[in-house]
Amino acid sequence: MKKVLFLAVAAMSLSLASCDSKTEDKMEAQGNEVKAEGEAKADSLENKADAVRDSADKKGEAIGDAADAKDPK
């Protein structure tokens, strides 16, 4: 009888432990928002870095092409 009672109490405590509180859900939502904002900022910075890199590549290629054009063959 004690075993059955113990198992019933253990099962009830596990089921209650798995429930989220409204405060916890709210904090998780705020954390997810902050994470999403950070990801958006990182994506924006990566896009800007790619644009700068592409621009530098084009300028470098143009300078190299101009040098090649002046090179006597």
Phi and psi restraints in degrees (value plus and minus 20) as a CYANA .aco file:
   2 LYS   PHI     -84.2   -44.2
   2 LYS   PSI     -56.3   -16.3
   3 LYS   PHI     -85.0   -45.0
   3 LYS   PSI     -62.4   -22.4
   4 VAL   PHI     -84.9   -44.9
   4 VAL   PSI     -64.7   -24.7
   5 LEU   PHI     -82.9   -42.9
   5 LEU   PSI     -63.6   -23.6
   6 PHE   PHI     -81.5   -41.5
   6 PHE   PSI     -64.0   -24.0
   7 LEU   PHI     -85.2   -45.2
   7 LEU   PSI     -57.5   -17.5
   8 ALA   PHI     -86.3   -46.3
   8 ALA   PSI     -63.8   -23.8
   9 VAL   PHI     -85.1   -45.1
   9 VAL   PSI     -60.7   -20.7
  10 ALA   PHI     -83.3   -43.3
  10 ALA   PSI     -62.3   -22.3
  11 ALA   PHI     -84.4   -44.4
  11 ALA   PSI     -61.2   -21.2
  12 MET   PHI     -85.6   -45.6
  12 MET   PSI     -60.9   -20.9
  13 SER   PHI     -87.4   -47.4
  13 SER   PSI     -55.8   -15.8
  14 LEU   PHI     -87.9   -47.9
  14 LEU   PSI     -59.3   -19.3
  15 SER   PHI     -88.2   -48.2
  15 SER   PSI     -55.0   -15.0
  16 LEU   PHI     -93.8   -53.8
  16 LEU   PSI     -53.7   -13.7
  17 ALA   PHI     -88.2   -48.2
  17 ALA   PSI     -45.8    -5.8
  18 SER   PHI    -102.8   -62.8
  18 SER   PSI     -29.4    10.6
  19 CYS   PHI     -96.9   -56.9
  19 CYS   PSI     117.2   157.2
  20 ASP   PHI    -113.5   -73.5
  20 ASP   PSI     125.1   165.1
  21 SER   PHI    -108.6   -68.6
  21 SER   PSI     142.9   182.9
  22 LYS   PHI     -84.5   -44.5
  22 LYS   PSI     -55.5   -15.5
  23 THR   PHI     -84.3   -44.3
  23 THR   PSI     -63.2   -23.2
  24 GLU   PHI     -84.5   -44.5
  24 GLU   PSI     -63.5   -23.5
  25 ASP   PHI     -81.1   -41.1
  25 ASP   PSI     -61.0   -21.0
  26 LYS   PHI     -84.4   -44.4
  26 LYS   PSI     -63.0   -23.0
  27 MET   PHI     -85.7   -45.7
  27 MET   PSI     -58.6   -18.6
  28 GLU   PHI     -85.1   -45.1
  28 GLU   PSI     -58.9   -18.9
  29 ALA   PHI     -84.6   -44.6
  29 ALA   PSI     -61.3   -21.3
  30 GLN   PHI     -84.2   -44.2
  30 GLN   PSI     -61.5   -21.5
  31 GLY   PHI     -82.1   -42.1
  31 GLY   PSI     -60.9   -20.9
  32 ASN   PHI     -86.0   -46.0
  32 ASN   PSI     -56.5   -16.5
  33 GLU   PHI     -83.6   -43.6
  33 GLU   PSI     -66.1   -26.1
  34 VAL   PHI     -81.6   -41.6
  34 VAL   PSI     -62.1   -22.1
  35 LYS   PHI     -82.7   -42.7
  35 LYS   PSI     -63.3   -23.3
  36 ALA   PHI     -84.5   -44.5
  36 ALA   PSI     -60.7   -20.7
  37 GLU   PHI     -83.8   -43.8
  37 GLU   PSI     -61.4   -21.4
  38 GLY   PHI     -83.1   -43.1
  38 GLY   PSI     -62.0   -22.0
  39 GLU   PHI     -83.3   -43.3
  39 GLU   PSI     -60.3   -20.3
  40 ALA   PHI     -84.9   -44.9
  40 ALA   PSI     -61.2   -21.2
  41 LYS   PHI     -85.3   -45.3
  41 LYS   PSI     -61.7   -21.7
  42 ALA   PHI     -83.4   -43.4
  42 ALA   PSI     -62.1   -22.1
  43 ASP   PHI     -81.9   -41.9
  43 ASP   PSI     -61.6   -21.6
  44 SER   PHI     -82.8   -42.8
  44 SER   PSI     -64.2   -24.2
  45 LEU   PHI     -85.0   -45.0
  45 LEU   PSI     -58.4   -18.4
  46 GLU   PHI     -83.9   -43.9
  46 GLU   PSI     -60.1   -20.1
  47 ASN   PHI     -84.5   -44.5
  47 ASN   PSI     -60.6   -20.6
  48 LYS   PHI     -85.1   -45.1
  48 LYS   PSI     -61.6   -21.6
  49 ALA   PHI     -83.1   -43.1
  49 ALA   PSI     -60.5   -20.5
  50 ASP   PHI     -82.5   -42.5
  50 ASP   PSI     -60.0   -20.0
  51 ALA   PHI     -85.3   -45.3
  51 ALA   PSI     -61.9   -21.9
  52 VAL   PHI     -84.9   -44.9
  52 VAL   PSI     -63.1   -23.1
  53 ARG   PHI     -82.9   -42.9
  53 ARG   PSI     -63.5   -23.5
  54 ASP   PHI     -83.5   -43.5
  54 ASP   PSI     -60.8   -20.8
  55 SER   PHI     -83.8   -43.8
  55 SER   PSI     -63.7   -23.7
  56 ALA   PHI     -84.5   -44.5
  56 ALA   PSI     -59.4   -19.4
  57 ASP   PHI     -81.9   -41.9
  57 ASP   PSI     -63.9   -23.9
  58 LYS   PHI     -84.0   -44.0
  58 LYS   PSI     -62.8   -22.8
  59 LYS   PHI     -84.5   -44.5
  59 LYS   PSI     -61.6   -21.6
  60 GLY   PHI     -83.4   -43.4
  60 GLY   PSI     -62.2   -22.2
  61 GLU   PHI     -83.6   -43.6
  61 GLU   PSI     -61.1   -21.1
  62 ALA   PHI     -83.8   -43.8
  62 ALA   PSI     -61.1   -21.1
  63 ILE   PHI     -85.6   -45.6
  63 ILE   PSI     -62.7   -22.7
  64 GLY   PHI     -83.8   -43.8
  64 GLY   PSI     -60.6   -20.6
  65 ASP   PHI     -85.3   -45.3
  65 ASP   PSI     -59.1   -19.1
  66 ALA   PHI     -85.9   -45.9
  66 ALA   PSI     -59.1   -19.1
  67 ALA   PHI     -86.0   -46.0
  67 ALA   PSI     -61.1   -21.1
  68 ASP   PHI     -83.8   -43.8
  68 ASP   PSI     -55.2   -15.2
  69 ALA   PHI     -88.9   -48.9
  69 ALA   PSI     -50.6   -10.6
  70 LYS   PHI    -105.4   -65.4
  70 LYS   PSI     -32.2     7.8
  71 ASP   PHI     -93.9   -53.9
  71 ASP   PSI     100.7   140.7
  72 PRO   PHI     -91.9   -51.9
  72 PRO   PSI     121.2   161.2
